[in-house]
């Protein structure tokens, strides 16, 4: 159930990350932005719980998912810009 919740939150975290991050319109697609948000949220959930920073129901989990989505979105922009 944690992964399903991370995917749902990752969808919204991707949208929030898109609104928060500065820069151009890359990634341009709505689907790509939400997929990057889901990836960031799932990775942040896995890493945070693996090193025991927070548990499955903590509010820090939600904040970490948003921060993870922003980081993945910024990394993606740097990779795309380098091409």
N, C-alpha and C positions, 0 to 999 in steps of 0.2 A: 504494500500500500504506500510505502514511502516513495517509491519510484513513480508511481502514478501521481501522487501529490506533487512531486518535483517537476513532473512534466506539465501539470496544470499551472503551477506557479511559474514555471519557466516560460510558458506562453505569455503570461502577463509581465514577467520580468524582462523578456525580450522587447516588448512594447515600451516598457518604462526605460530600458537601457537605450533604445532608439531615440527616445525623447530627451534623455539626459546627456548623452554623449554629443560633444561638439563635432563639427566637421561636415563634410559633404554628404551626399545622399547614399553613399555606399554603406552597407549593402542595400541595393535598391528595392528588392522584392520583400513583400510582407511575409511571405513564407520563409525566406532565408533568414530574415530578422528573428522570427519566432523560433525557428530551428536553432539558431545560435543562442537564443535565450534559454531554450530547453537544455541544450548541451551545457551551458554555463551553470544552470541551476542544478542539473544532475551531478556535475563534477563538484560543485561547491558543497552539495549535500553529502556526497560520498567522502570527500576529503575532510570536511568538518566533523563528521561522525567518526571517521576512522582515527582521527587524532584526539577525539574526545573533547572537542571544543563546545559542543552542544548536543542535545538529544533530539529525537525525532519530533517532539512537540514544542520545542523552544522557539521563541520569537526571533532569536538570533539566526535560526535556520532560514527564515524568510529573508532577512537582511543579507545574509551570505549568498543566497540564491540570486538576489538582485545584483550584488557586487560581482558575483561570478559571471552573470550574463553581460554586465558592462565590460568586464575584462576580456571575455571571449569576443565581444563585438569590436573592441579596440584592437585586439590582436588580428582579427579578420581584416579590419581596415588597413592595418599596416602591411599585411601580406598582399592584399589586392593592390595597394598603392605601389609596392615594390615591383610589380610586374610592369 
